[in-house]
Amino acid sequence: MNALVNGQSLSSDAVFHELIQIMDDPVKLAGFLMLLKAKGETVEEILGIVRAMRAQMKPFLVEGHVLDIVGTGGDQVGTVNLSTASALLAAKCGAQVVKHGNRAISSRCGSADVLEALGMDIHRSEMKHNFAFCFAPDYHPKLKEVKKVRQALKTPTVFNVIGPLLNPAGTDHLLLGVYQKELVPVIAEVLFKLGTKKSLVFSGHGIDELSCIGPTEALLVTSNGIEPLTINPQELGFKACTLQDLLGKDALTNAQLIRNPTPELLDTIVLNVGVALFLYGTVSTIQEGIQIAKRKAMFQKGVIAEIKRTSPSKGKIGEIPDVAKRAKDYEAAGAAVVSVLTSERFEGSLEDLRRVKEAVSIPVLRKDFIVKEEQLKEGTSELILLIVAFLGTRTAEMLQAAEKMGYEAIVEIHNEEELVIALEAKAKIIGVNQRNLKDFTMHPEVYALIQKIPDSIVKIAESGVKTKEDAQKMFDMGFDAVLVGEALTKNPQLAEVLCSLKSVV
């Protein structure tokens, strides 16, 4: 204390020991924090405080390295919980995410508030589908005393910025936004001394979030050192947005925006996830990470609603005289994608595809027996289906041709041998079909193949979903989406029920 009174800076060890001793004394703690603030906190002093808080926390033990997308708060702007939304999507892309957060302190809606509004038990201490949440008070009992002191002081202290550094699972990989640009090099240096593996610290456009508003100057922190890195959303293929596009309100409003983001909001979330996957090591470039995030986001709502009149196994299923109207109904119900059968065997046509494509704003899948490159030139859908059972070793060739023409391809498999072919072909979306194409029998055990598909690949359950229980089972197994045709033809109202099932948490 005397050294601080005299304006002298302290070592990390000195701060560590001092804070441990005075943590339970509100008067001394308040004085300590104000003396640090008056002098200006150094890297060593912040490091000492972080070490002291970590020494008294309850750790969250998890195998492997972890990622957090997080901001310090304090920008007073009121954006949607971008970090939380991005963390949830990053988990679906295969990163092991441990989100550390609290209820609102400097904003209208904290990460704990919005996760609770999304249906999560914020006190649940387990990893589920690559995501876990550490509610700060549950892991940092000493924060209760600190909170009282902070409220009494009524002025920002070092505790306003160190929250992201106190993740109970560690700081292997952080995408960390701070509200003041001058804090970026300080926090980056602290992260380096804490031994982070690969993290990014930034402050952009007056908020503690990475966004598509414009370029952001950041510092990349690895075990080898610290280096500058510019994130330019426009160069990465995103349209510029405004701060107004990213604003939120209360927890319920923000939860709804995370479930159904605007295009501008979704772009910013995808940008964050692309950068996060680069930091985590899932990909070697940010652009690759963005592509993975875009695919996962495409199927976020979980249902591919198919326009299907007949099938070889069941014969006539039902009449759909107006495919455009049916497609609009599916979109209104919340479908992620509309699937259109264009084969005459299913009473489909390319005209159906054209009419549906003109009617809806969501992606459209062309479902047919596509075996020649010439067929790729016939339609205008965003997605096509490639069936390994028909293509065999030509799967990779057709996939490359489709991607070259701008398609996203769902590569359909029926067994483990076909899965090997799909993975060797570098399929990015894999559909698992339990129906035997020779005798049309159903084999639900085939869905267990999902365990052998990397998390970064979009996984679709393609057949046998007739009820909400069937769909929920697929989501619980880890499928990103279900493709439903026959059941929706017989009962179009089922679409809204199915589209409400998939949780974002």
C-alpha positions in Angstrom: 0.0 0.0 0.0 2.8 2.4 0.9 4.5 1.9 -2.4 1.2 2.7 -4.2 0.7 5.9 -2.1 4.2 7.0 -3.3 3.2 6.3 -6.9 5.4 3.3 -7.3 4.4 0.3 -9.4 4.3 -3.2 -7.9 5.4 -6.5 -9.1 3.0 -9.3 -10.0 4.0 -11.2 -6.9 3.5 -8.2 -4.7 0.0 -7.6 -6.0 -0.8 -11.3 -5.7 0.1 -11.5 -2.0 -1.4 -8.1 -1.1 -4.8 -8.9 -2.8 -5.0 -12.4 -1.1 -4.6 -10.7 2.3 -7.0 -7.8 1.9 -9.7 -9.5 -0.2 -12.1 -9.8 2.7 -11.5 -6.2 4.0 -13.7 -3.9 1.9 -12.0 -0.7 3.2 -8.5 -1.9 2.3 -9.7 -3.4 -1.0 -11.3 -0.1 -2.0 -8.2 1.8 -1.1 -6.0 -0.6 -3.0 -8.1 -0.4 -6.2 -8.3 3.4 -6.1 -4.6 3.8 -5.6 -4.0 1.5 -8.6 -6.5 3.5 -10.7 -4.9 6.8 -9.7 -1.5 5.6 -10.6 -2.5 3.6 -13.7 -2.4 -0.2 -13.6 0.6 -1.8 -15.2 0.7 -5.1 -17.0 2.5 -6.7 -14.0 -0.2 -5.4 -11.6 -3.1 -6.6 -13.7 -1.3 -10.0 -14.0 -1.0 -10.1 -10.2 -4.7 -9.4 -9.7 -5.7 -12.1 -12.2 -3.4 -14.6 -10.6 -4.9 -13.8 -7.2 -8.5 -14.2 -8.4 -7.6 -17.5 -10.2 -6.0 -18.8 -7.1 -9.3 -18.5 -5.2 -11.6 -19.7 -8.0 -13.3 -23.0 -8.5 -11.7 -24.4 -11.7 -13.8 -25.9 -14.6 -12.0 -29.0 -15.6 -12.2 -30.1 -19.2 -10.0 -32.2 -21.5 -8.4 -30.5 -24.4 -8.1 -26.8 -25.1 -11.0 -24.4 -24.9 -12.3 -21.2 -26.6 -14.1 -18.2 -25.3 -15.5 -15.3 -27.3 -15.9 -12.5 -24.9 -15.9 -8.7 -24.3 -15.0 -6.7 -21.3 -18.2 -4.8 -21.4 -18.3 -1.1 -20.5 -18.9 0.3 -24.0 -22.4 1.5 -22.9 -23.7 1.0 -26.4 -26.2 -1.8 -26.0 -25.5 -4.2 -28.8 -27.0 -7.7 -29.0 -25.0 -10.3 -27.1 -22.8 -10.8 -30.1 -20.1 -12.7 -28.2 -22.6 -15.1 -26.7 -24.3 -15.7 -30.1 -20.9 -16.3 -31.7 -19.8 -18.6 -29.0 -22.9 -20.8 -29.5 -22.3 -21.0 -33.2 -18.6 -21.7 -32.7 -19.5 -24.7 -30.6 -21.7 -26.1 -33.3 -18.7 -25.7 -35.7 -16.6 -28.0 -33.5 -14.8 -25.7 -31.1 -14.9 -26.7 -27.4 -16.4 -23.5 -26.0 -16.5 -22.6 -22.3 -18.3 -19.3 -22.0 -17.5 -17.3 -18.9 -20.0 -14.6 -18.0 -22.3 -12.9 -15.6 -25.6 -11.0 -15.4 -25.8 -7.5 -16.7 -23.5 -5.1 -14.9 -22.6 -2.4 -17.5 -25.2 -3.3 -20.0 -29.0 -4.1 -20.2 -28.4 -7.8 -20.9 -25.5 -10.0 -19.8 -24.5 -13.3 -21.2 -26.1 -15.1 -18.3 -29.4 -13.2 -18.9 -29.6 -14.0 -22.6 -28.6 -17.7 -22.1 -31.3 -18.0 -19.5 -33.8 -16.4 -21.9 -32.7 -19.0 -24.5 -33.6 -21.8 -22.1 -30.3 -22.7 -20.6 -29.8 -23.5 -16.9 -26.9 -21.1 -16.2 -25.8 -23.1 -13.2 -25.4 -26.3 -15.3 -21.8 -27.3 -14.9 -21.3 -29.7 -17.8 -20.2 -29.7 -21.4 -23.0 -30.3 -23.8 -22.7 -30.3 -27.6 -19.2 -28.6 -27.2 -20.7 -25.8 -25.1 -20.5 -25.0 -21.4 -21.3 -21.9 -19.4 -19.5 -20.8 -16.3 -21.6 -18.4 -14.3 -19.0 -16.1 -12.7 -20.4 -16.1 -9.1 -20.5 -19.9 -9.1 -16.8 -20.1 -9.8 -15.5 -16.9 -8.1 -16.9 -16.7 -4.6 -14.7 -13.7 -3.8 -16.4 -11.7 -6.5 -19.3 -11.2 -4.2 -17.1 -9.0 -1.9 -15.5 -7.3 -4.9 -18.9 -6.5 -6.3 -19.9 -4.7 -3.1 -16.8 -2.6 -3.2 -17.2 -1.8 -6.9 -20.8 -0.6 -6.3 -19.7 1.5 -3.4 -16.9 3.2 -5.3 -19.2 4.0 -8.3 -16.3 4.3 -10.6 -14.6 1.8 -13.0 -11.7 -0.2 -11.7 -9.4 -2.8 -13.0 -12.2 -5.3 -12.4 -14.1 -3.8 -15.2 -11.6 -5.3 -17.7 -10.2 -8.5 -16.2 -13.4 -10.6 -16.3 -12.5 -12.3 -19.6 -9.1 -13.3 -18.1 -10.8 -15.2 -15.2 -12.4 -18.0 -17.2 -12.4 -21.1 -14.9 -11.4 -23.3 -17.9 -8.3 -21.1 -18.7 -7.4 -18.8 -21.5 -6.1 -21.1 -24.2 -8.0 -19.2 -27.0 -9.8 -15.9 -26.5 -11.4 -13.7 -29.0 -11.4 -10.7 -26.6 -12.9 -7.3 -27.2 -12.1 -4.3 -24.9 -14.0 -1.0 -24.8 -11.0 1.3 -24.8 -8.4 1.1 -27.6 -5.5 2.0 -25.3 -6.2 -1.2 -23.2 -5.6 -3.5 -26.2 -1.7 -3.7 -25.9 -2.0 -4.0 -22.1 -4.5 -6.9 -22.1 -2.6 -8.6 -24.9 0.6 -8.5 -22.8 -1.2 -9.9 -19.8 -2.6 -12.7 -21.9 0.9 -13.5 -23.3 2.2 -13.7 -19.7 -0.7 -16.0 -18.8 0.5 -18.4 -21.4 -2.4 -18.2 -23.9 -2.0 -20.5 -27.0 -3.5 -18.3 -29.7 -5.8 -15.3 -28.9 -6.9 -12.0 -30.4 -7.4 -8.7 -28.5 -9.1 -5.8 -30.2 -11.3 -2.7 -29.8 -13.3 -1.6 -32.7 -15.7 1.2 -33.6 -16.5 2.1 -30.0 -17.7 -1.4 -29.0 -16.0 -4.4 -27.4 -17.2 -6.6 -30.2 -15.7 -7.6 -33.6 -18.2 -6.4 -36.2 -18.8 -5.8 -39.9 -18.9 -2.0 -39.4 -15.4 -1.8 -40.8 -11.8 -2.8 -40.4 -10.5 -3.6 -36.9 -6.9 -3.3 -35.8 -6.1 -6.2 -33.4 -3.2 -7.9 -31.7 -2.7 -11.6 -32.2 -1.2 -13.2 -29.1 0.5 -16.6 -29.3 3.1 -18.5 -27.3 5.7 -16.9 -29.6 4.8 -13.3 -29.0 2.4 -10.5 -30.0 1.9 -9.2 -33.6 -0.6 -6.9 -35.3 -3.5 -8.3 -37.3 -6.1 -6.4 -39.3 -9.6 -7.9 -39.7 -11.2 -6.3 -42.7 -14.8 -7.6 -43.1 -15.2 -6.2 -46.6 -12.1 -8.0 -47.8 -13.5 -11.2 -46.3 -16.7 -10.8 -48.4 -19.1 -9.1 -46.0 -21.1 -6.0 -46.6 -20.5 -3.1 -44.2 -23.1 -2.7 -41.5 -23.9 0.1 -39.1 -23.9 0.2 -35.3 -27.7 0.5 -35.4 -27.9 -2.9 -37.1 -26.3 -4.5 -34.1 -28.3 -2.9 -31.3 -30.4 -5.0 -28.9 -32.6 -4.5 -25.9 -33.5 -6.7 -23.0 -32.8 -10.4 -22.6 -36.0 -11.7 -24.3 -35.4 -9.4 -27.3 -31.8 -10.4 -27.6 -32.6 -14.1 -27.4 -35.1 -13.7 -30.2 -32.5 -11.9 -32.3 -30.0 -14.7 -31.7 -32.7 -17.3 -32.8 -33.6 -15.2 -35.8 -30.8 -12.8 -36.7 -31.1 -10.2 -39.3 -28.7 -10.6 -42.3 -26.5 -7.8 -40.9 -26.4 -9.4 -37.4 -25.8 -12.8 -38.9 -22.8 -11.5 -40.9 -21.2 -10.2 -37.8 -21.8 -13.4 -35.9 -20.3 -15.4 -38.8 -17.3 -13.1 -38.9 -16.6 -13.6 -35.2 -16.9 -17.4 -35.6 -14.6 -17.5 -38.6 -11.9 -15.6 -36.6 -12.5 -17.8 -33.5 -12.1 -21.0 -35.5 -8.8 -19.7 -36.8 -7.7 -19.0 -33.3 -8.8 -22.4 -32.1 -6.9 -24.2 -34.9 -9.9 -25.7 -36.7 -8.7 -23.9 -39.8 -5.6 -22.3 -41.1 -7.2 -19.2 -42.5 -10.0 -16.9 -41.3 -11.7 -17.3 -44.7 -12.0 -21.1 -44.2 -13.5 -20.5 -40.8 -16.1 -18.1 -42.2 -17.2 -20.7 -44.8 -17.7 -23.4 -42.0 -19.6 -20.9 -39.9 -21.8 -19.9 -42.9 -22.8 -23.5 -43.6 -23.6 -24.2 -40.0 -25.6 -21.0 -39.8 -27.5 -21.9 -42.9 -29.0 -24.9 -41.0 -29.3 -23.2 -37.7 -33.1 -23.5 -37.7 -32.8 -27.2 -38.2 -35.5 -28.2 -40.7 -35.2 -28.8 -44.5 -38.8 -28.9 -45.6 -39.3 -30.9 -48.7 -42.0 -30.6 -51.4 -42.8 -34.2 -52.1 -45.8 -35.6 -53.9 -44.8 -39.3 -54.3 -42.0 -41.8 -53.6 -40.9 -45.1 -55.0 -41.5 -46.8 -51.7 -44.9 -45.3 -50.8 -46.4 -44.3 -54.1 -48.7 -41.2 -54.1 -48.3 -39.2 -50.9 -50.4 -36.1 -51.6 -51.3 -33.4 -54.0 -49.3 -30.1 -54.0 -50.8 -28.1 -56.8 -49.0 -24.8 -55.9 -45.4 -25.4 -55.0 -44.7 -21.7 -54.6 -47.4 -21.3 -52.0 -46.3 -24.4 -50.1 -42.7 -23.2 -50.1 -43.7 -19.8 -48.7 -45.7 -21.6 -46.0 -42.6 -23.6 -45.1 -40.5 -20.5 -45.0 -43.1 -18.7 -42.8 -43.1 -21.7 -40.4 -39.3 -21.3 -39.9 -37.7 -23.8 -42.2 -34.0 -23.3 -42.9 -34.1 -24.7 -46.4 -36.8 -25.8 -48.9 -36.0 -29.0 -50.8 -37.5 -29.6 -54.2 -37.6 -32.9 -56.0 -37.0 -32.4 -59.7 -37.1 -36.1 -60.8 -40.1 -37.2 -62.8 -40.0 -40.4 -60.6 -41.2 -38.1 -57.8 -43.6 -36.1 -60.0 -41.1 -33.3 -59.7 -39.7 -30.9 -62.3 -37.2 -28.1 -62.9 -40.2 -25.9 -63.3 -41.1 -26.6 -59.7 -37.5 -25.7 -58.7 -37.8 -22.4 -60.6 -41.1 -21.4 -59.1 -39.9 -22.2 -55.5 -36.7 -20.3 -56.0 -38.6 -17.2 -57.1 -41.0 -17.6 -54.1 -38.7 -17.8 -51.1 -35.7 -16.0 -49.7 -34.3 -19.0 -47.9 -31.9 -21.4 -49.6 -33.3 -24.0 -51.9 -32.1 -27.6 -52.3 -32.4 -29.4 -55.7 -33.0 -33.1 -54.9 -32.4 -35.4 -57.8 -30.2 -38.2 -59.1 -27.4 -36.0 -60.3 -24.6 -38.0 -61.9 -23.4 -35.7 -64.7 -21.9 -32.3 -64.7 -24.4 -31.2 -67.4 -27.1 -31.6 -64.8 -25.5 -29.0 -62.6 -26.2 -26.4 -65.3 -29.9 -27.0 -65.3 -31.1 -25.4 -62.0 -30.5 -22.3 -60.0 -30.7 -23.6 -56.4 -28.1 -22.8 -53.7 -27.8 -26.5 -52.8 -27.8 -29.8 -54.6 -27.8 -33.5 -53.5 -25.0 -35.8 -54.5 -25.7 -39.5 -53.6 -22.6 -41.6 -53.0 -24.5 -44.8 -53.8 -24.8 -43.6 -57.4 -21.6 -41.8 -57.8 -19.1 -44.1 -56.0 -15.5 -43.0 -56.6 -16.8 -40.1 -58.8 -18.1 -38.4 -55.7 -15.1 -36.2 -55.3 -15.1 -35.2 -59.0 -18.8 -34.2 -58.9 -18.4 -32.4 -55.6 -15.5 -30.3 -57.0 -17.5 -29.5 -60.1 -20.5 -28.4 -58.1 -18.5 -26.2 -55.8 -16.7 -24.6 -58.7 -20.2 -23.6 -60.0 -21.0 -22.1 -56.6 -23.2 -24.8 -55.2 -23.2 -26.1 -51.7 -23.6 -29.9 -51.9 -25.2 -32.3 -49.5 -23.3 -35.6 -49.9 -25.7 -38.4 -49.1 -24.5 -41.7 -47.5 -26.1 -44.9 -46.3 -23.3 -46.8 -44.7 -19.8 -46.6 -43.4 -18.1 -47.4 -46.7 -20.0 -44.5 -48.3 -19.0 -42.2 -45.4 -15.3 -42.9 -46.1 -15.8 -41.9 -49.7 -17.6 -38.7 -48.6 -14.9 -37.7 -46.2 -12.1 -38.5 -48.7 -14.0 -36.3 -51.2 -13.8 -33.5 -48.6 -17.6 -33.2 -48.2 -18.6 -30.2 -46.1 -22.3 -31.2 -45.7 -23.1 -34.9 -45.2 -26.6 -36.3 -45.2 -27.2 -39.6 -43.5 -30.1 -41.6 -45.0 -31.3 -44.7 -43.2 -33.4 -45.9 -46.1 -31.9 -48.8 -48.2 -32.2 -47.7 -51.8 -32.6 -51.3 -53.1 -35.5 -52.6 -50.9 -36.5 -49.3 -49.2 -36.2 -50.9 -45.7 -35.3 -48.5 -42.9 -32.1 -49.0 -40.8 -32.0 -46.4 -37.9 -28.8 -47.8 -36.6 -27.1 -46.0 -39.6 -27.6 -42.7 -37.7 -24.8 -43.8 -35.3 -22.4 -42.9 -38.1 -22.7 -39.3 -36.9 -20.1 -40.1 -34.3 -17.5 -40.6 -37.1 -18.3 -37.3 -38.8 -16.2 -34.3 -37.7 -18.1 -31.5 -35.9 -17.0 -28.9 -38.5 -19.1 -30.7 -41.1 -22.8 -30.0 -41.3 -24.8 -33.2 -40.5 -28.3 -33.9 -41.8 -30.7 -36.7 -40.9 -32.4 -37.4 -44.2 -35.2 -39.9 -43.6 -37.6 -41.4 -41.1 -38.6 -38.2 -39.4 -42.4 -38.2 -39.0 -43.0 -36.7 -35.6 -41.6 -34.0 -33.3 -40.2 -36.8 -31.2 -38.3 -38.2 -34.2 -36.8 -34.8 -34.9 -35.9 -34.1 -31.3 -34.0 -37.4 -31.2 -32.0 -36.4 -34.2 -31.1 -33.0 -32.7 -30.2 -34.6 -29.4 -27.8 -37.0 -31.3 -26.1 -34.0 -32.8 -27.6 -33.6 -36.2 -27.7 -30.0 -37.4 -30.8 -30.5 -39.4 -33.5 -33.0 -40.4 -35.0 -33.4 -43.9 -38.7 -34.0 -43.8 -40.9 -34.7 -46.8 -43.7 -37.2 -46.5 -44.8 -36.1 -43.0 -45.1 -32.5 -44.1 -47.0 -33.3 -47.3 -49.6 -35.1 -45.2 -49.6 -32.5 -42.5 -48.1 -29.1 -43.5 -48.9 -27.6 -40.0 -46.2 -30.0 -38.6 -43.6 -27.7 -40.1 -44.0 -25.0 -37.5 -43.9 -27.6 -34.7 -40.6 -29.1 -36.0 -39.1 -25.7 -36.6 -39.6 -24.7 -33.0 -37.7 -27.7 -31.6 -34.0 -27.0 -32.3 -32.4 -25.0 -29.5 -29.5 -22.7 -30.1 -28.0 -23.7 -26.7 
